Amino acid sequence: MTEIRVDSEITLRSPTESDAERLFELIDSNRAHLREWLPGLLAVETVEQERKWLQERIADSGGEKPLLISVDDNVVGVIGAHVQEQNASAEVGYWLAEGQQGRGITTRSCAAIVDELLKVQELNRVVIRAAVENTRSRAVPERLGFVHEGVERQAVKLPDGFEDMAVYSMLASEWRGAEEMGFVDPSGRPLTFGAPPILIDNQMMLRRPRGTDSEELYSLLDSNRDRLDWWSGWSSRVRTREDAAELIKSSTQHDEDLGSPLFVYDSGALVGAVNVEPSKTDGDGATADVRYWIGGEWEGRGLMIRACRAAVDAAIPHFELAGVTIHTGAGNMRARALAERLGFQMLRVDRGASATEDVIVYSVAAADWAENAADR
């Protein structure tokens, strides 16, 4: 029996015949959800049919090997690989119950199984196919850095007609590793803010810094030094690659001065950071201050407003916040505009609060943030 620990929430394990009833119930309760992209699953109409399918999978040593996706001991989906030993390759497929999307479960599970195939079983190539219009499914290989090889025209017949399939691949020589990318932590440590990564869309994510990020961080800071030194005094502390490595080391040790920094990635490139610094709880509840910066070449594309929105969305429930503040230089019109577009209200002006200018403090209550979600 195979069991892969993805992190403290998710485990992948081989099914047994005793899982027939729970798998059938999962399919039966998700028929409307599965009909659009996986109509073949709807052919399972009884527990006995599901049991027979499981018996066949267990008996077939060389065929498809499904694994149950278990979140806190509840089965929420299936992921599997069909291995072609002759070509040292495998194709991975997956599905998740309705209501479980948006938490990165499929991406984290897929990262773990790709690790197993390429690093443990030492295969050379993994392929993922997804319907062109199935953006959720396509997001998984795209987030993991798979190469989009092309489109198979009218490759699959679905209820509404033939569907083109997007084909993605990853070679063993290209795979960075699920742990290195931050998608897997088999140690069982409790999940922390930004680990696993906060997924924004197919291309963007926020994640905790890792030791291997120091070179990329240094390069980004060095190319933006003039503008960052004016608006962000902390950047003056990073003058060498060793300084960048020390900054990351401090942040991963939960340095109170640094709060909880998250690196912002777009299409696999580090473009900036969002720092969420929770305060101590007082009579009005806990709050957090959000600060952010982005490389000059990525300004004007709406990346930072999406990153800050995602960071606040995640921080309020994670830290049980009553409100969030943003501090910006009075003359930093881009940073001020971002806070205002997100619905923050000006709270006060701290005169002479920085070495170069006054600081504007914006705030939003957690209740108002939730109420105005549709307007953002």
C-alpha positions in Angstrom: 0.0 0.0 0.0 1.3 3.4 -1.0 1.0 6.4 1.4 2.4 9.8 0.7 2.3 12.5 3.3 1.9 15.8 1.6 1.8 18.0 4.7 0.0 18.1 8.0 -3.4 18.3 6.2 -3.1 16.1 3.2 -2.3 12.4 2.8 -2.4 10.4 -0.4 -3.0 6.7 0.0 -3.8 3.6 -2.0 -7.5 2.6 -1.8 -8.7 -0.7 -0.5 -12.0 -2.6 -1.2 -13.3 -1.2 2.1 -13.2 2.3 0.5 -15.8 1.4 -2.1 -18.8 2.8 -0.2 -17.1 6.1 0.7 -15.8 6.6 -2.9 -19.3 5.9 -4.4 -20.9 8.4 -2.0 -18.3 10.9 -3.0 -19.1 10.4 -6.7 -22.8 10.2 -6.1 -22.9 13.5 -4.2 -20.8 15.3 -6.9 -22.6 14.1 -10.1 -23.6 17.6 -11.3 -20.1 18.8 -10.6 -18.4 15.9 -12.4 -20.7 15.8 -15.4 -19.0 18.7 -17.3 -15.4 17.4 -17.5 -15.5 13.8 -16.2 -18.7 12.2 -17.4 -17.1 8.7 -17.4 -17.3 8.7 -13.6 -21.1 8.9 -13.8 -21.2 5.4 -15.2 -20.7 4.2 -11.6 -24.2 3.8 -10.3 -23.8 1.4 -7.4 -21.4 0.6 -4.6 -20.8 -2.8 -6.2 -19.6 -1.2 -9.4 -17.2 0.9 -7.5 -16.0 -2.1 -5.6 -15.4 -4.0 -8.8 -13.4 -1.0 -10.2 -11.2 -0.9 -7.1 -10.6 -4.7 -7.3 -9.5 -4.3 -10.9 -7.1 -1.4 -10.0 -5.6 -3.3 -7.1 -5.1 -6.5 -9.2 -3.5 -4.7 -12.2 0.1 -4.2 -11.1 1.0 -2.4 -14.3 -2.0 -0.2 -14.9 -3.5 3.0 -13.5 -2.7 3.5 -9.8 -5.2 5.8 -8.1 -4.6 7.4 -4.7 -7.2 8.8 -2.5 -6.7 12.5 -1.5 -7.4 12.6 2.2 -7.7 15.9 4.0 -7.8 15.6 7.8 -8.8 11.9 7.3 -11.7 12.8 5.0 -11.5 11.6 1.4 -12.1 14.6 -0.9 -10.9 13.4 -4.3 -8.7 11.0 -6.3 -5.3 11.5 -8.0 -3.6 8.8 -10.1 -0.8 8.0 -12.5 -0.7 5.7 -15.5 2.9 4.6 -15.8 4.5 3.5 -19.1 7.6 1.7 -17.9 8.9 1.1 -21.4 9.1 4.9 -21.9 9.9 5.8 -18.3 6.9 8.2 -18.4 3.6 8.6 -16.7 0.3 10.6 -17.1 -1.3 12.1 -14.1 -5.0 12.8 -13.6 -7.1 14.1 -10.7 -10.5 15.2 -9.5 -11.7 16.9 -6.4 -15.1 17.1 -4.8 -17.1 20.3 -5.2 -16.5 22.8 -2.5 -12.9 21.7 -1.9 -11.4 23.9 -4.7 -9.5 27.1 -3.9 -7.3 25.7 -1.1 -4.5 24.4 -3.2 -5.3 20.7 -2.4 -5.0 19.5 -6.0 -1.8 21.5 -6.6 -0.1 20.2 -3.4 -1.3 16.6 -4.1 0.0 16.8 -7.7 3.3 18.2 -6.6 3.7 15.2 -4.2 2.9 12.6 -6.8 5.2 14.2 -9.4 7.9 14.0 -6.8 7.2 10.3 -6.3 7.3 9.6 -10.0 10.4 11.6 -11.0 12.5 11.4 -7.8 11.6 8.1 -6.2 10.5 6.0 -9.2 13.1 7.8 -11.3 10.9 8.2 -14.4 11.9 10.7 -17.0 8.7 12.4 -18.0 5.3 13.3 -16.5 2.3 14.4 -18.6 -0.9 16.2 -17.6 -3.8 16.6 -20.0 -6.7 18.9 -19.3 -9.6 20.2 -21.4 -8.7 23.6 -22.9 -11.7 25.3 -21.3 -11.1 23.6 -17.9 -9.2 26.5 -16.4 -9.1 25.0 -12.8 -7.5 21.8 -14.0 -5.0 23.6 -16.3 -4.0 25.8 -13.4 -2.4 22.9 -11.6 0.4 22.1 -14.1 0.9 25.7 -14.9 1.5 26.5 -11.2 4.0 23.7 -11.0 6.0 24.9 -13.9 5.0 22.3 -16.5 5.7 23.1 -20.1 2.6 23.6 -22.3 3.5 21.5 -25.3 0.4 22.2 -27.4 -3.2 21.3 -28.0 -4.7 18.0 -29.1 -7.7 19.0 -31.3 -11.1 17.4 -30.5 -9.3 14.7 -28.5 -12.1 13.9 -26.0 -15.8 13.5 -26.4 -17.8 15.2 -23.7 -21.6 15.7 -23.3 -21.6 18.9 -25.2 -19.3 17.7 -28.0 -15.7 17.1 -28.8 -13.2 19.1 -26.6 -9.6 20.1 -27.3 -7.1 19.0 -24.8 -4.1 21.0 -23.5 -1.0 18.9 -23.0 1.6 19.8 -20.4 4.9 18.0 -19.5 7.6 17.9 -17.0 11.0 16.2 -17.4 13.1 14.9 -14.5 15.9 17.2 -15.4 13.5 20.2 -15.1 11.7 19.3 -11.9 12.8 21.6 -9.0 11.2 19.4 -6.3 7.9 19.8 -4.4 9.5 20.7 -1.1 11.8 23.3 -2.7 8.8 25.0 -4.3 7.0 25.0 -1.0 4.1 22.8 -2.0 5.0 19.8 0.2 6.1 19.4 3.8 6.1 15.8 4.9 7.5 16.6 8.3 4.0 17.1 9.7 4.7 20.5 11.0 1.5 22.7 11.4 0.8 24.8 8.3 1.9 28.4 8.7 0.9 31.6 6.9 2.0 31.3 3.3 3.1 27.7 3.6 1.7 26.1 1.6 1.7 28.9 -1.0 -1.4 31.1 -1.4 -2.5 30.5 -5.0 -4.0 33.6 -6.7 -4.5 32.4 -10.2 -2.8 30.2 -12.8 0.3 32.4 -12.8 0.5 34.2 -9.4 1.1 33.0 -5.9 2.4 34.1 -2.6 4.7 32.0 -0.5 7.1 32.1 2.4 10.7 32.8 1.6 13.1 29.9 1.4 16.9 29.7 1.7 17.3 29.0 -2.0 15.6 32.4 -2.8 18.6 34.6 -1.7 20.1 35.0 -5.2 16.8 35.9 -6.8 16.0 38.3 -4.0 19.3 40.0 -4.2 19.0 40.5 -8.0 15.6 42.0 -7.7 16.6 44.4 -4.9 19.8 45.4 -6.6 18.0 46.3 -9.8 15.5 48.4 -7.9 17.8 49.9 -5.3 17.3 53.6 -6.0 13.5 53.5 -5.8 13.3 51.1 -2.8 15.9 53.0 -0.7 13.7 56.1 -1.0 10.4 54.4 0.0 11.6 51.5 2.1 14.4 52.1 4.5 14.8 48.4 5.2 16.2 47.7 1.8 19.4 49.6 2.6 20.3 46.7 4.9 20.6 44.4 1.9 23.8 45.4 0.1 25.3 41.9 -0.6 24.1 38.4 -1.4 25.0 37.4 2.1 22.7 40.2 3.4 19.9 38.7 1.3 20.5 35.3 2.7 20.5 36.6 6.3 17.3 38.5 5.6 15.6 35.3 4.5 17.0 33.4 7.4 15.6 35.9 9.8 12.2 35.8 8.2 11.9 32.1 8.2 12.7 32.2 12.0 9.6 34.4 12.4 11.6 37.5 13.3 9.0 39.8 15.0 10.6 42.9 13.3 9.9 41.3 9.9 6.4 39.9 10.6 5.3 37.4 8.0 6.8 38.2 4.6 5.4 36.5 1.5 7.2 36.6 -1.8 5.1 37.5 -4.8 5.6 35.3 -7.8 4.2 35.8 -11.3 4.9 33.2 -14.0 7.6 31.7 -11.9 9.5 35.0 -11.4 10.0 36.8 -8.1 8.4 40.3 -8.6 8.0 41.7 -5.1 6.9 41.0 -1.6 4.0 41.5 0.8 4.7 41.7 4.5 2.0 41.0 7.0 3.0 42.0 10.5 0.4 41.0 13.2 0.2 43.2 16.3 -0.5 42.0 19.9 -4.1 41.6 20.8 -5.7 44.5 22.6 -9.2 45.3 23.8 -10.4 45.8 20.2 -8.9 42.5 18.9 -5.7 41.8 16.9 -4.7 43.8 13.9 -2.0 43.5 11.3 -0.1 46.0 9.2 0.5 45.2 5.5 3.4 46.6 3.6 4.5 45.8 0.0 6.9 46.5 -2.7 7.3 45.4 -6.3 10.0 45.6 -9.0 9.7 48.6 -11.3 9.4 46.5 -14.4 6.2 44.9 -13.0 4.4 48.1 -12.0 1.2 49.1 -13.7 0.0 45.5 -14.3 -2.3 45.1 -11.3 0.0 42.4 -9.8 0.4 44.1 -6.4 -3.3 44.8 -5.8 -4.1 41.2 -6.5 -1.2 40.1 -4.2 -2.3 42.4 -1.3 -6.0 41.3 -1.8 -5.0 37.7 -1.5 -2.7 38.4 1.5 -5.4 40.2 3.4 -8.0 37.5 2.5 -5.7 34.9 4.0 -4.4 36.9 7.0 -7.8 37.9 8.5 -8.9 34.3 9.2 -5.4 32.9 9.8 -4.5 35.5 12.5 -8.1 36.1 13.6 -7.8 39.8 12.9 -10.3 42.5 13.8 -8.7 44.9 11.2 -5.8 45.6 8.9 -3.7 48.7 8.4 -1.5 50.0 5.6 1.3 52.6 6.1 2.5 54.5 3.0 4.6 57.5 2.4 2.5 60.6 1.8 4.2 61.1 -1.6 4.0 57.5 -2.7 0.9 57.9 -4.8 1.0 54.3 -6.2 1.0 52.8 -2.8 -1.7 55.1 -1.6 -3.9 54.4 -4.7 -3.6 50.6 -4.0 -4.8 51.0 -0.4 -7.8 53.1 -1.6 -8.7 50.8 -4.4 -8.8 47.9 -1.9 -11.4 49.8 0.2 -9.1 51.0 3.0 -10.0 54.3 4.6 -7.5 57.0 5.6 -7.1 56.8 9.4 -4.5 59.4 10.2 -1.3 61.2 9.1 1.8 60.5 11.1 3.9 63.6 10.6 7.6 63.1 10.2 7.2 59.4 10.8 9.9 58.4 8.2 13.2 59.9 7.4 11.9 61.4 4.2 8.3 62.3 4.6 5.0 62.0 6.5 3.3 58.6 6.6 -0.4 58.0 5.8 -2.1 55.3 7.8 -5.1 53.5 6.1 -7.3 50.9 7.8 -10.1 48.5 7.2 -12.2 46.5 9.7 -12.4 42.8 9.1 -16.2 43.0 9.0 -16.1 45.7 6.3 -13.5 43.7 4.3 -15.8 40.7 4.2 -18.9 42.8 3.4 -17.2 44.6 0.5 -15.6 41.5 -1.0 -17.7 41.8 -4.2 -16.5 45.4 -4.8 -12.8 44.5 -4.9 
